[in-house]
Amino acid sequence: MFVTAVKIATIEALVAGFNALNPTGNLPSNTSLDLTPNSVTIEYPLEEVAWPAIFVQFRPTSVRWQGLSPDTYITASGVTISGSPAMTASRIGYFEGNIDFQILAMHSEERDRLWDSVYNLVLMEGLSPASNAFYTSLNNNDLLGITLLPTTVQGLGDTVAPGTPFSPEELTYETSLRVQCVGDFYENKFSTNLPTLTAITVSGSLVFNPTL
C-alpha cells in the first residue's frame, strides 16, 4: 500500500537536500560544512563503496480510512457498462508513523557529521536552501501526501560494533534519528468498474388527498 512509497519519498527528499548542500550536484561531497553520504537507500548497504550511508526505514503506528466517506469516483476511460460510462473508485487512507534515518559510517566523525546534516535538513525549513529542497521534494511527491512533524525529532542512540558486510575486522559507527509523520495515501489496487446512474425513470405517481 504505502510503506514503500513513504520510504521512496523520503529518499528522494534526502537526495534533493544533500544535492543542494553539494556544489557539484552529485553525491558524495565533503566540501561544505555538512557531510553528504555515498548512498541513501531502503536496503542495508552491503558494499564498501556505498558507505557512509543513510538507511531509511518507516514504521506505521496507525492506519485508517480517511473520513466518513473515504471513496472517490472517477470515470473509467473507455469502459462502459450497459451502454453507460463506468466509474472506478479510489479509497483515501490516513496514516501515522515513524521514519528512522539510520546512519552507517566507518568513522565516528563521519557518523557525527551526517547526524548534523540530517538534523539540519529536518529542522531548518525556511532558513536553509538544503532543508527547503528536502521539504519541497516531499510536498511535490506524486505517490502520497506526507507531512513531517519536526518537533518530534529524537535521537535513538549510537553504537560502535565490529564487523561490516564487507569486512569482519572493520568497526562500524552507527546512530539513528527518528521523526514522526502523518499523511494520506490513495488505494485503487482493488478497484473494479462500477455502473453509473445516468437517468431516473418515474413510474406512476402518488396523489395526496387530505379529505380521506
C-alpha positions as CSV (number, residue, x, y, z in Angstrom):
1,M,0.0,0.0,0.0
2,F,2.0,3.0,1.2
3,V,5.1,1.8,3.3
4,T,7.4,1.6,0.3
5,A,6.0,4.9,-1.1
6,V,6.9,6.7,2.2
7,K,10.5,5.3,2.0
8,I,10.9,6.3,-1.6
9,A,9.5,9.8,-1.0
10,T,11.9,10.2,2.0
11,I,14.9,9.0,0.0
12,E,14.1,11.4,-2.9
13,A,13.8,14.3,-0.4
14,L,17.1,13.4,1.3
15,V,18.9,13.3,-2.1
16,A,17.4,16.6,-3.1
17,G,18.5,18.2,0.2
18,F,22.0,16.7,0.0
19,N,22.5,17.8,-3.6
20,A,21.6,21.3,-2.5
21,L,24.4,21.1,0.0
22,N,26.8,19.8,-2.6
23,P,28.3,22.4,-5.0
24,T,28.9,19.7,-7.7
25,G,25.3,18.4,-7.6
26,N,26.4,14.8,-7.1
27,L,26.8,12.6,-4.1
28,P,29.1,12.2,-2.1
29,S,30.6,15.5,-1.1
30,N,32.8,16.7,1.8
31,T,33.5,20.2,0.6
32,S,30.9,22.1,2.7
33,L,30.2,22.4,6.4
34,D,27.8,19.4,6.0
35,L,28.9,16.0,5.0
36,T,26.8,14.1,2.4
37,P,26.7,10.3,2.2
38,N,27.7,8.0,-0.5
39,S,24.3,6.4,-0.7
40,V,20.7,6.9,0.6
41,T,18.8,3.6,0.5
42,I,16.0,1.4,1.7
43,E,18.2,-1.6,1.6
44,Y,21.1,-2.2,4.1
45,P,24.3,-1.3,2.1
46,L,26.5,-4.4,1.6
47,E,29.4,-2.9,-0.4
48,E,32.1,-0.6,1.0
49,V,31.6,1.9,-1.8
50,A,28.1,2.7,-0.5
51,W,29.4,3.8,2.9
52,P,28.9,6.2,4.7
53,A,25.2,5.6,4.1
54,I,21.7,6.5,5.3
55,F,19.4,3.6,5.7
56,V,15.8,4.7,5.6
57,Q,13.1,2.8,7.5
58,F,9.4,3.5,8.1
59,R,7.2,2.0,10.8
60,P,3.5,2.8,10.7
61,T,1.8,3.3,14.1
62,S,-1.8,4.0,12.9
63,V,-3.6,3.3,9.6
64,R,-7.2,4.0,8.8
65,W,-9.6,5.2,6.1
66,Q,-9.9,9.0,5.8
67,G,-13.2,10.5,7.0
68,L,-16.7,9.1,7.0
69,S,-16.8,8.5,3.2
70,P,-13.3,7.6,2.0
71,D,-14.2,6.7,-1.6
72,T,-13.8,8.9,-4.6
73,Y,-15.2,8.0,-8.0
74,I,-13.9,8.9,-11.5
75,T,-14.9,7.9,-15.0
76,A,-13.2,4.8,-16.2
77,S,-11.6,5.7,-19.5
78,G,-13.0,3.8,-22.4
79,V,-15.1,1.4,-20.2
80,T,-18.9,1.2,-20.5
81,I,-21.5,-0.9,-18.6
82,S,-24.9,-1.4,-20.3
83,G,-24.0,1.4,-22.7
84,S,-23.2,3.9,-20.0
85,P,-19.7,5.1,-18.9
86,A,-18.4,3.1,-15.9
87,M,-16.9,4.6,-12.8
88,T,-13.8,3.4,-10.8
89,A,-13.3,4.0,-7.1
90,S,-10.2,5.0,-5.1
91,R,-10.1,4.9,-1.3
92,I,-8.2,7.6,0.6
93,G,-6.4,6.4,3.7
94,Y,-4.7,8.2,6.6
95,F,-1.5,7.0,8.4
96,E,0.7,8.0,11.2
97,G,4.2,6.6,11.8
98,N,7.9,7.0,12.5
99,I,10.6,7.5,9.9
100,D,14.0,6.3,11.1
101,F,17.2,7.6,9.5
102,Q,19.9,5.0,10.4
103,I,23.4,6.5,9.7
104,L,26.1,3.9,8.9
105,A,29.7,5.1,8.8
106,M,33.3,3.8,9.1
107,H,34.5,6.6,11.4
108,S,32.9,8.5,14.3
109,E,33.4,11.9,12.6
110,E,31.5,10.7,9.5
111,R,28.7,9.5,11.7
112,D,28.5,12.7,13.7
113,R,28.7,15.0,10.7
114,L,26.0,13.0,8.9
115,W,23.9,13.2,12.1
116,D,24.2,17.0,11.9
117,S,23.4,17.1,8.2
118,V,20.2,15.1,8.7
119,Y,19.1,17.2,11.7
120,N,19.6,20.3,9.7
121,L,17.5,19.1,6.8
122,V,14.6,18.3,9.1
123,L,14.8,21.2,11.4
124,M,15.9,24.2,9.3
125,E,13.0,24.6,6.9
126,G,12.7,28.2,5.8
127,L,16.3,29.0,6.8
128,S,18.4,26.5,4.8
129,P,18.4,26.0,1.0
130,A,19.1,22.4,1.5
131,S,16.2,22.0,4.0
132,N,13.9,23.8,1.6
133,A,14.9,21.4,-1.2
134,F,14.2,18.5,1.2
135,Y,10.7,19.7,2.1
136,T,9.9,20.8,-1.5
137,S,10.6,17.3,-2.7
138,L,8.3,15.8,0.0
139,N,5.5,18.3,-0.8
140,N,5.7,17.7,-4.5
141,N,5.7,13.9,-4.3
142,D,3.1,12.3,-6.5
143,L,2.9,9.0,-4.7
144,L,1.3,10.2,-1.5
145,G,0.7,13.2,0.8
146,I,3.1,13.3,3.7
147,T,3.9,15.8,6.5
148,L,6.8,15.5,8.8
149,L,6.5,16.7,12.4
150,P,9.9,18.4,13.0
151,T,9.3,19.0,16.7
152,T,9.2,15.2,17.3
153,V,12.8,14.6,16.1
154,Q,14.7,12.3,18.6
155,G,18.0,10.5,18.6
156,L,17.8,6.7,19.2
157,G,21.4,6.4,20.5
158,D,24.6,5.3,18.8
159,T,26.7,2.2,18.6
160,V,30.3,1.1,17.8
161,A,30.4,-2.6,16.7
162,P,32.9,-4.9,15.0
163,G,32.1,-6.3,11.6
164,T,30.7,-5.0,8.4
165,P,29.1,-6.8,5.4
166,F,32.4,-6.5,3.5
167,S,34.9,-6.9,6.4
168,P,34.6,-8.7,9.7
169,E,37.5,-6.7,11.1
170,E,36.3,-3.2,10.4
171,L,34.4,-1.2,13.0
172,T,31.0,0.4,12.2
173,Y,29.8,3.6,13.7
174,E,26.0,3.9,13.7
175,T,23.3,6.1,15.0
176,S,19.6,6.7,14.3
177,L,17.3,9.6,14.2
178,R,13.5,9.3,14.3
179,V,10.8,11.8,13.2
180,Q,7.1,11.3,13.3
181,C,4.9,11.8,10.2
182,V,1.3,11.9,9.1
183,G,-0.1,11.5,5.7
184,D,-2.7,10.4,3.1
185,F,-2.5,7.6,0.6
186,Y,-4.7,6.6,-2.2
187,E,-5.6,2.9,-2.7
188,N,-7.1,1.8,-6.0
189,K,-5.3,-1.6,-6.3
190,F,-8.6,-3.5,-5.8
191,S,-10.8,-1.1,-7.7
192,T,-13.4,-2.5,-10.0
193,N,-15.5,-0.9,-12.7
194,L,-18.9,0.2,-11.4
195,P,-22.1,1.1,-13.2
196,T,-23.2,4.8,-13.2
197,L,-26.6,6.3,-12.6
198,T,-27.3,8.3,-15.8
199,A,-31.1,8.8,-15.6
200,I,-34.1,8.3,-13.4
201,T,-37.4,7.0,-14.8
202,V,-40.6,7.8,-12.9
203,S,-43.2,5.1,-13.0
204,G,-46.6,6.2,-11.7
205,S,-47.4,8.8,-9.0
206,L,-49.0,9.2,-5.7
207,V,-51.6,11.9,-5.1
208,F,-52.2,13.1,-1.6
209,N,-56.0,13.5,-0.7
210,P,-56.4,15.4,2.5
211,T,-60.1,14.7,2.7
212,L,-59.5,11.0,3.3
